[in-house]
């Protein structure tokens, strides 16, 4: 039995490491992450995570772990910004407002699929022009839902969260450990 992490995110690999788990393989799937017409954020996130898990090649006894994180401002899905201008639009829209961070986790072993969506909330302060431009120039927004990563410099912009910090980063550890255990992965193995 192998554990395959279906993600290119270094943050997800690091978070798994906090549980003492090192994947046997890292195989990021290449799927279309475009939202469907009128798709709501939570079903969108769940659909993408499941599509990732289904796209990862694995043996019948392998455990595949995939996740997707999206930021939602009301019904608006804020995925990974395409460019600096879109990142700026996202950050300005989030400024001074509470928003949701949804992370869907999918664990697949053979035909069995275990899923969970974790919804957390955060509030971003209104950014000054200096803060916004410095953050955009840093490039830290790249590859991050909503254009920011709470675990980096943008953590200074988030005065309030409710929910799972690790879920906001991209892999809710409590729920992930439960799903892996349900799939038969020895999460709490002793040395």
GUBA-599241 format. One line per field, with one value per residue (C-alpha): residue number from 1; x, y, z. Coordinates in nm, 2 decimals. Example, Ala and Ser with C-alpha at 12.3 -4.5 7.8 and 13.67 -1.06 7.14 Angstrom:
pos (1  2)
X (1.23  1.37)
Y (-0.45  -0.11)
Z (0.78  0.71)
***
This chain:
pos (1  2  3  4  5  6  7  8  9  10  11  12  13  14  15  16  17  18  19  20  21  22  23  24  25  26  27  28  29  30  31  32  33  34  35  36  37  38  39  40  41  42  43  44  45  46  47  48  49  50  51  52  53  54  55  56  57  58  59  60  61  62  63  64  65  66  67  68  69  70  71  72  73  74  75  76  77  78  79  80  81  82  83  84  85  86  87  88  89  90  91  92  93  94  95  96  97  98  99  100  101  102  103  104  105  106  107  108  109  110  111  112  113  114  115  116  117  118  119  120  121  122  123  124  125  126  127  128  129  130  131  132  133  134  135  136  137  138  139  140  141  142  143  144  145  146  147  148  149  150  151  152  153  154  155  156  157  158  159  160  161  162  163  164  165  166  167  168  169  170  171  172  173  174  175  176  177  178  179  180  181  182  183  184  185  186  187  188  189  190  191)
X (0.00  0.13  0.01  -0.01  -0.05  -0.23  -0.11  0.17  0.12  0.43  0.20  0.00  0.31  0.44  0.11  0.11  0.46  0.32  0.14  0.46  0.33  0.55  0.38  0.53  0.46  0.35  0.14  -0.04  -0.33  -0.39  -0.76  -0.98  -1.06  -1.31  -1.63  -1.95  -2.21  -2.39  -2.19  -2.17  -1.84  -1.88  -2.01  -1.74  -1.46  -1.59  -1.62  -1.27  -1.12  -1.30  -1.20  -0.84  -0.86  -1.02  -0.74  -0.45  -0.33  -0.30  -0.29  -0.59  -0.45  -0.30  -0.44  -0.48  -0.51  -0.63  -0.77  -0.89  -0.92  -1.12  -1.21  -1.57  -1.71  -2.08  -2.15  -1.84  -1.56  -1.21  -0.97  -0.61  -0.57  -0.46  -0.24  -0.13  -0.43  -0.68  -0.50  -0.54  -0.91  -0.95  -0.76  -0.95  -1.28  -1.19  -1.07  -1.28  -1.50  -1.56  -1.53  -1.53  -1.23  -1.35  -1.12  -1.25  -1.05  -1.09  -0.92  -0.96  -0.85  -0.95  -1.32  -1.39  -1.40  -1.40  -1.48  -1.51  -1.55  -1.42  -1.56  -1.37  -1.42  -1.18  -1.18  -0.92  -0.84  -0.87  -0.53  -0.35  -0.20  0.15  0.04  -0.14  0.14  0.41  0.22  0.15  0.52  0.62  0.45  0.32  -0.03  0.06  -0.10  -0.32  -0.69  -0.82  -0.48  -0.34  -0.18  -0.25  0.07  0.29  0.31  -0.07  -0.12  -0.07  -0.38  -0.61  -0.71  -0.98  -1.05  -1.31  -1.26  -0.96  -0.63  -0.48  -0.79  -0.73  -0.37  -0.50  -0.53  -0.74  -0.53  -0.80  -1.04  -0.76  -0.63  -0.99  -1.03  -0.69  -0.77  -1.11  -0.93  -0.70  -0.39  -0.19  -0.20  -0.09  0.16  0.43  0.80)
Y (0.00  0.34  0.69  0.91  1.28  1.43  1.78  2.01  2.23  2.23  2.34  2.02  1.81  2.01  1.98  1.60  1.61  1.76  1.43  1.24  1.12  1.13  1.04  0.76  0.96  1.30  1.31  1.63  1.57  1.80  1.88  2.17  2.38  2.62  2.66  2.55  2.81  2.92  2.67  2.75  2.76  2.45  2.21  2.35  2.28  1.93  1.85  1.97  1.77  1.45  1.51  1.54  1.21  1.03  1.16  1.02  0.68  0.43  0.06  -0.11  -0.09  0.25  0.54  0.87  1.20  1.51  1.84  2.17  2.50  2.79  3.13  3.24  3.59  3.52  3.32  3.43  3.18  3.32  3.05  3.11  3.45  3.43  3.73  4.02  4.24  3.96  3.91  4.29  4.26  3.97  4.14  4.47  4.29  4.09  4.40  4.47  4.17  3.83  3.54  3.17  2.94  2.60  2.30  1.97  1.66  1.34  1.01  0.72  0.36  0.15  0.21  0.34  0.72  0.92  1.30  1.59  1.97  2.20  2.55  2.82  3.19  3.48  3.86  4.05  4.41  4.68  4.71  5.04  5.10  5.04  4.71  4.60  4.69  4.54  4.21  4.20  4.27  3.99  3.73  3.54  3.56  3.32  2.98  3.07  3.07  3.42  3.56  3.52  3.26  3.31  3.12  3.38  3.76  3.79  3.65  4.02  4.11  3.86  3.97  3.71  3.35  3.09  2.73  2.53  2.71  2.41  2.40  2.76  2.68  2.40  2.07  2.04  1.80  1.66  1.57  1.44  1.21  1.07  1.01  0.84  0.62  0.53  0.43  0.20  0.42  0.37  0.74  0.67  0.40  0.36  0.34)
Z (0.00  -0.11  -0.02  -0.33  -0.27  -0.57  -0.53  -0.64  -0.32  -0.10  0.18  0.17  0.18  0.48  0.66  0.61  0.75  1.07  1.11  1.05  0.71  0.40  0.08  -0.13  -0.44  -0.54  -0.86  -0.93  -1.16  -1.46  -1.46  -1.57  -1.27  -1.44  -1.24  -1.41  -1.49  -1.17  -0.96  -0.59  -0.41  -0.18  -0.45  -0.69  -0.44  -0.37  -0.74  -0.82  -0.53  -0.64  -1.01  -0.89  -0.69  -0.99  -1.23  -1.02  -1.15  -0.86  -0.78  -0.63  -0.27  -0.30  -0.10  -0.30  -0.12  -0.30  -0.19  -0.33  -0.15  -0.27  -0.13  -0.15  -0.11  -0.09  -0.40  -0.58  -0.63  -0.59  -0.71  -0.80  -0.97  -1.33  -1.30  -1.07  -1.18  -1.08  -0.75  -0.68  -0.76  -0.52  -0.24  -0.28  -0.28  0.03  0.22  0.53  0.47  0.61  0.36  0.35  0.29  0.17  0.15  0.02  0.09  -0.10  0.00  -0.25  -0.21  -0.50  -0.56  -0.21  -0.18  0.14  0.13  0.36  0.31  0.58  0.58  0.77  0.79  0.79  0.78  0.58  0.68  0.42  0.26  0.21  -0.13  0.01  0.17  -0.15  -0.39  -0.17  -0.14  -0.51  -0.59  -0.35  -0.58  -0.27  -0.42  -0.70  -0.69  -0.39  -0.38  -0.32  -0.40  -0.05  0.18  0.55  0.64  0.47  0.48  0.42  0.77  0.88  0.69  0.86  1.21  1.26  1.17  1.27  1.19  1.08  1.04  0.86  0.64  0.55  0.46  0.24  0.42  0.74  0.95  1.19  0.90  0.68  0.95  1.00  0.62  0.59  0.89  0.74  0.42  0.62  0.61  0.94  1.05  1.41  1.35  1.61  1.53)
***
